[in-house]
């Protein structure tokens, strides 16, 4: 899968760095060992963070700043990483979906980056382009219905939008039958080392919980 960062994103975030993990996987409905790991992270966050200090984490603050530059209110359309941790801090249970989605959510919380996870067999074409959503652009967020993505960073395949930092698209979502996984990590803070660490963490989770070899890792700017 080729990933291109458009000029419009480069203009608002010249330091952007992304990572792509491309792997063959085997999904399961639930993984107890993974959820033990998730619960440990939840406990750590409740000790160390508040809903206000959460916004100051470098990776989340950078994503919120890009939302504002692109014309979107980050408190109304929260980046997924922020929304996940905020839910934990409010004492709510995280949604349990399936092992692939659950481990991507864990990786997003640990590093604070908004991460897109996709069934790559559902992409149209071999290229994804990161741009900015337009007024009236159709986009069905997973579990959210039609979403106004104007002003949101968005990955598009040959047909249209597949992922934003707020919600991925129903059309390319992960299911129990997913075998070809693509994960995209969005580093709007420009911290290449940390983005790579996040990607390698995902590869490790895939090896431990999905009978995968972890796939390949590529960096894009």
Secondary structure, 3 states (H helix, E strand, C coil): CEEEECHHHHHHCCCCEEEEEEEECCCCCCCHHHHHHHHHHHHHHHHHCCCCHHHHCHHHHHHHHHHHHHCCCCCCCCCHHHHHHHHHHCCCCCCCCCHHHHHHHHHHHHHCCCEEEEEHHHCCCCEEEEEECCCCCCCEECCCEECCCCCCEEEECCCCEEEECCCEEHHHCCCCCCCEEEEEEEECCCCHHHHHHHHHHHHHHHHHHCCCCCCEEEEEC
